[in-house]
């Protein structure tokens, strides 16, 4: 019986690497192609017959130009007639790629913690780091002190376990928000993944282990992890409603509804794409950052079956010295519009991400700001008109079908530029 190379080739990836497969397809009837996402690389394997021999080539698609490990042209992986040897070569190729990738880093995770005058609030955070089940040799902790005037640094040194690898970076002046300290942490990180933790929050003893397992088992660029927290603090809950998800979709799993930056993120994704926290936006900077991350990610996973991060409520001791204002709010909205439009996503995914972001815009930046008592009606009208103008520039990316049912009346009024009706709705909330 004649061998179906297509079925055998496709079945190999289905059996051994199902979580990494992006697409299986046939090119010009006689070339069988499998695209996978592995260790941050999009790799295509092509199988075809030539002179009765099996040829398999590989190519790294959409590779980042700063990465010199691969060339864009195809390279041959195997020529022969033995499928067992072929599949062994593919396994060895992927094992070597993972080893090469891992060898670039001193640790698997860099935990980054901005600190400012936290001497009385650091206890739970430090205790949770000391109790991590992950081998302490596998992760580092980077504290970035934003020119504290108390003895926060001494508290860290006195209470952090000497088994942990840690460093304390000291900024020469206070930056006024968590953005600059987090950026310093990104630049200093020597881990394969980055995980942001606020200095007054804490994580569970299994958090780093579970995050790492999910990322490594699925070649995830980002891992969302479920939150718990004090009353008075809000965090997105929709992404975690379906439990653990190996490969999450922006719209189906409501990823835009949780834009806090405390997620596991592949370090190379940030550094290769120059993704940092904006220094000119003091409130909502994590939303701009995370939308940039989502626009650059090929694989996102979710840990939603139990809490991994506890959010505390210490509003009187916030890291930022700023309060929300309409100028910053407008900058957040317009900056994200541009990030999505300028991203390398295909049009379908741009539309999905942009339209899902509009749910946040309608709820938080239209209704939420119009009901605020911090600004007069005239300023709100100007703010609304500016957002409406920016939206019109990118409206070709908007699809109303992604808008939540409970927001559709607001959306209709927004599209009509009906400020008065939206303002009246906001005032009644």
C-alpha positions in Angstrom: 0.0 0.0 0.0 1.4 3.4 -1.0 2.4 5.6 1.9 0.5 8.9 2.4 3.3 11.2 3.3 0.9 14.0 3.9 -1.0 12.0 6.6 2.2 10.6 8.2 3.9 14.0 8.3 0.8 15.8 9.7 0.2 13.0 12.2 3.7 13.2 13.6 3.2 16.9 14.6 -0.3 16.1 15.9 1.0 13.3 18.1 4.2 14.9 19.4 3.7 18.7 19.1 0.0 19.4 19.0 0.2 22.4 21.3 2.7 24.1 19.0 0.9 23.6 15.6 -0.4 26.8 14.0 -1.4 25.4 10.6 -1.1 22.4 8.4 -1.6 22.9 4.7 -0.7 21.8 1.2 1.3 24.0 -1.2 1.0 23.5 -5.0 -0.5 20.0 -4.5 2.8 18.2 -3.7 4.4 20.1 -0.8 3.1 19.4 2.7 3.6 22.3 5.2 3.4 22.4 8.9 3.7 25.8 10.7 4.5 25.7 14.4 5.2 28.3 17.1 8.0 27.1 19.3 10.2 29.0 21.8 9.1 32.4 20.3 9.8 31.4 16.7 7.4 30.7 13.9 8.9 27.8 12.0 7.6 26.2 8.8 8.5 22.6 7.9 8.0 21.7 4.2 8.0 18.0 3.0 8.1 17.1 -0.7 9.3 14.2 -2.9 12.1 14.7 -5.4 13.7 11.8 -7.3 11.9 9.4 -5.1 13.5 10.8 -1.9 11.9 12.7 0.9 13.1 16.3 1.3 12.2 18.4 4.3 13.2 22.0 4.5 12.6 24.5 7.3 12.2 28.2 7.4 11.7 30.7 10.2 8.8 32.9 9.2 8.2 36.5 10.5 11.5 36.3 12.3 12.7 39.4 14.2 15.5 41.2 12.3 17.5 41.6 15.5 17.8 37.9 15.9 20.8 36.6 13.9 20.2 32.9 14.8 18.3 32.2 11.6 18.3 33.4 8.0 15.1 34.0 6.1 15.9 31.6 3.3 14.9 27.9 3.5 17.5 25.4 4.8 17.4 21.7 4.3 16.8 19.5 7.3 16.7 16.0 5.7 17.0 14.1 2.4 16.4 10.4 2.4 13.8 7.6 2.5 13.6 6.8 6.2 10.7 8.4 8.1 12.0 7.3 11.5 15.3 9.1 10.9 13.4 12.2 9.6 11.2 12.5 12.7 14.3 12.0 14.9 16.0 14.9 13.1 13.0 17.1 13.6 13.0 16.3 17.4 16.7 16.9 17.6 16.4 20.2 15.7 13.7 21.4 18.1 15.6 20.2 21.2 18.7 22.1 20.0 16.6 25.2 19.4 15.2 25.1 22.9 18.7 24.6 24.4 20.1 27.4 22.3 17.3 29.7 23.5 17.6 28.7 27.1 21.4 29.1 27.1 20.9 32.8 26.4 19.5 33.4 29.9 20.9 33.0 33.4 17.4 32.3 34.8 14.0 31.2 33.6 12.1 34.0 35.3 12.9 37.5 36.3 10.5 38.9 38.9 10.5 42.7 38.7 9.2 44.7 41.7 9.1 48.6 41.7 9.5 50.0 45.2 8.8 53.4 46.7 8.4 54.1 50.4 7.1 50.6 51.1 8.8 49.7 54.4 5.5 48.8 56.1 4.0 47.1 53.1 6.7 44.8 51.8 6.3 42.0 54.3 3.7 39.8 52.5 5.5 40.3 49.1 8.9 39.3 50.5 7.4 36.3 52.4 5.7 35.1 49.2 8.9 35.2 47.3 10.8 33.3 50.0 8.2 30.5 49.9 8.2 29.9 46.2 8.3 26.2 45.3 10.3 26.9 42.1 14.0 26.1 42.6 15.6 29.4 43.8 18.4 29.0 41.3 15.9 29.2 38.4 14.6 32.7 39.1 15.9 36.2 40.1 14.2 39.0 41.8 14.9 42.6 40.7 13.8 45.3 43.1 13.9 48.8 41.6 13.8 51.5 44.3 12.4 54.7 43.0 14.4 57.0 45.3 12.5 56.0 48.5 12.8 58.3 51.5 12.3 55.6 54.0 14.3 52.4 54.7 12.5 50.2 52.2 15.8 48.9 50.8 16.9 47.8 54.3 13.7 45.9 54.8 14.3 44.0 51.6 17.9 43.1 52.6 16.9 42.1 56.1 13.9 39.9 55.2 14.6 38.4 51.8 16.0 34.8 51.9 19.7 34.6 51.2 18.9 31.6 49.0 17.3 33.9 46.4 19.1 35.5 43.6 18.2 39.2 43.8 19.5 42.7 43.0 18.4 46.1 44.1 18.5 48.9 41.5 18.4 52.4 42.9 17.1 55.3 40.8 18.8 58.6 41.4 15.5 60.6 41.4 11.9 59.7 41.9 10.1 59.1 38.7 6.5 59.6 40.0 5.1 56.3 38.7 5.9 52.6 38.3 6.8 52.9 34.6 10.5 54.0 34.8 11.3 51.4 37.5 9.6 48.6 35.5 11.5 49.7 32.4 14.8 49.5 34.4 13.8 46.0 35.4 13.2 44.9 31.9 16.6 46.1 30.7 18.3 44.4 33.7 16.4 41.1 33.4 18.4 38.0 32.7 15.5 35.6 32.8 13.7 34.0 29.8 10.4 35.3 31.1 9.5 38.5 33.1 6.9 38.6 35.8 5.8 42.0 37.4 4.7 42.1 41.0 3.7 45.2 42.9 5.6 45.6 46.2 2.4 45.6 48.4 0.8 42.6 46.6 1.9 38.9 46.9 1.9 35.7 45.0 1.1 32.1 46.1 3.8 29.5 46.7 2.9 27.6 43.5 2.7 30.7 41.3 6.1 30.7 39.6 6.1 27.0 39.1 2.7 26.9 37.5 3.4 29.9 35.3 6.6 28.4 34.0 5.0 25.0 33.3 2.2 26.6 31.3 4.6 28.8 29.3 7.1 26.0 28.6 4.5 23.4 27.7 2.8 25.7 25.2 5.6 28.0 24.0 3.5 30.9 25.3 4.5 34.5 24.8 2.2 35.5 27.6 0.5 33.7 30.5 -2.5 35.3 32.2 -3.0 34.1 35.8 -6.1 34.5 37.9 -6.3 37.2 40.6 -7.7 37.5 44.0 -7.7 40.6 46.2 -9.0 43.0 48.8 -12.4 44.6 48.5 -12.3 47.9 46.7 -9.8 46.7 44.0 -11.0 45.6 40.6 -9.4 43.3 38.1 -10.6 41.6 35.0 -12.4 38.3 35.7 -13.8 37.4 32.3 -10.6 35.9 30.9 -10.5 33.3 33.7 -14.1 32.1 33.5 -13.3 29.0 31.5 -10.3 27.8 33.6 -7.0 26.9 32.1 -6.6 27.7 28.3 -3.5 26.5 26.5 -4.1 28.8 23.5 -6.3 31.7 24.1 -8.0 34.0 21.6 -8.3 37.8 22.1 -12.1 37.9 21.6 -13.3 34.5 22.7 -11.4 34.7 26.0 -11.8 38.4 26.7 -8.1 39.1 27.0 -8.5 42.8 26.8 -10.6 42.7 29.9 -7.5 42.1 32.1 -4.8 44.6 31.3 -2.8 44.6 34.5 0.8 43.9 33.7 1.3 41.2 36.3 1.5 38.4 33.7 4.3 36.1 32.7 5.8 37.6 29.5 8.6 36.3 27.2 11.5 38.6 27.7 12.6 38.5 24.0 9.1 39.6 23.0 9.6 42.8 25.0 13.2 43.5 24.0 13.0 42.5 20.4 9.9 44.6 19.8 11.1 47.5 22.0 8.0 47.3 24.3 8.4 49.4 27.4 6.0 51.3 29.7 5.3 54.9 28.4 7.0 57.4 30.6 4.6 60.3 29.6 1.5 58.5 30.7 1.1 58.3 34.5 -2.3 56.6 34.8 -3.2 53.7 32.5 0.3 53.1 31.4 -0.1 49.4 32.0 -3.0 49.3 29.6 -0.8 50.8 26.8 2.0 48.4 27.7 -0.3 45.3 27.7 -2.1 46.2 24.5 1.3 46.5 22.9 2.2 43.0 24.3 -1.1 41.5 22.9 -0.5 43.1 19.5 3.0 41.5 19.4 2.2 38.0 20.8 1.7 34.8 18.8 0.7 32.6 21.7 -1.2 33.4 24.9 -2.2 31.0 27.6 -4.5 31.4 30.7 -4.2 29.9 34.2 -7.8 30.3 35.5 -8.5 27.5 37.8 -7.2 29.0 41.0 -5.7 32.4 42.2 -2.1 33.1 41.5 -1.7 36.8 42.5 -3.3 38.7 45.4 -4.0 42.4 45.0 -4.1 44.5 48.1 -5.8 47.9 48.6 -3.4 50.6 49.7 -4.7 53.6 47.8 -3.1 56.0 50.3 0.3 54.7 49.6 0.3 54.4 45.8 3.5 54.3 43.8 2.3 57.0 41.5 1.9 60.6 42.7 -0.6 61.3 39.9 -4.3 61.3 39.6 -6.2 60.5 36.5 -6.9 63.4 34.2 -8.5 63.7 30.8 -5.3 64.5 29.0 -3.7 61.2 30.1 -7.0 59.3 29.5 -7.1 60.6 25.9 -3.4 59.7 25.4 -4.1 56.1 26.6 -7.0 55.6 24.1 -5.3 57.2 21.1 -1.9 55.5 21.8 -3.6 52.1 21.9 -5.4 52.9 18.6 -2.0 53.6 17.0 -0.3 50.6 18.6 -2.9 48.2 17.1 -2.8 49.9 13.6 1.0 49.8 13.5 1.3 46.2 14.7 2.3 43.3 12.5 -1.0 41.5 13.1 -3.0 40.5 10.1 -6.1 42.5 9.4 -8.5 40.0 10.9 -6.6 40.1 14.3 -6.2 43.8 14.1 -10.0 44.2 13.8 -10.5 41.8 16.7 -8.1 43.5 19.0 -9.2 47.0 18.1 -12.9 46.2 18.5 -12.3 44.4 21.8 -10.4 47.5 23.0 -13.5 49.6 22.2 -15.3 47.8 24.9 -12.8 49.2 27.4 -13.0 52.6 25.7 -16.8 52.7 26.0 -17.0 51.6 29.6 -13.9 53.2 31.2 -13.0 56.1 28.9 -16.4 57.3 27.8 -19.1 56.4 30.4 -16.6 56.2 33.2 -15.1 59.6 32.5 -18.3 61.4 31.6 -19.8 60.5 35.0 -16.7 61.7 36.9 -17.2 64.8 39.0 -13.6 66.0 38.6 -14.2 67.9 35.3 -16.8 70.3 34.0 -19.1 69.5 31.1 -17.2 71.7 28.6 -13.9 69.8 29.2 -15.7 66.5 28.9 -17.2 67.6 25.6 -13.8 68.5 24.2 -12.4 65.2 25.5 -15.2 63.2 23.9 -14.8 65.0 20.6 -11.0 64.3 20.6 -11.6 60.6 21.2 -14.3 60.5 18.5 -12.0 62.2 16.0 -9.2 59.6 16.7 -11.7 56.8 16.4 -12.7 58.0 12.9 -9.1 57.8 11.7 -9.0 54.1 12.6 -12.7 53.2 12.2 -11.8 50.8 9.3 -10.6 48.4 12.1 -13.9 48.5 14.0 -16.5 45.7 13.9 -19.6 46.2 16.1 -20.0 42.5 16.4 -17.3 42.4 19.0 -19.0 44.9 21.3 -20.7 43.4 24.4 -24.5 43.4 24.3 -24.6 45.6 27.4 -22.5 48.3 25.7 -24.3 48.3 22.3 -26.6 51.2 23.1 -23.5 53.3 24.2 -21.7 52.2 21.0 -24.6 53.4 18.8 -24.6 56.8 20.5 -20.8 57.0 20.3 -20.9 56.3 16.5 -23.5 59.1 16.2 -21.3 61.4 18.2 -24.2 61.9 20.6 -22.4 63.4 23.5 -25.5 64.7 25.3 -27.2 61.3 25.4 -24.1 59.5 26.6 -23.5 62.2 29.3 -27.1 61.8 30.6 -26.6 58.0 30.8 -23.3 58.5 32.6 -24.8 60.9 35.1 -27.4 58.3 36.1 -24.9 55.6 36.9 
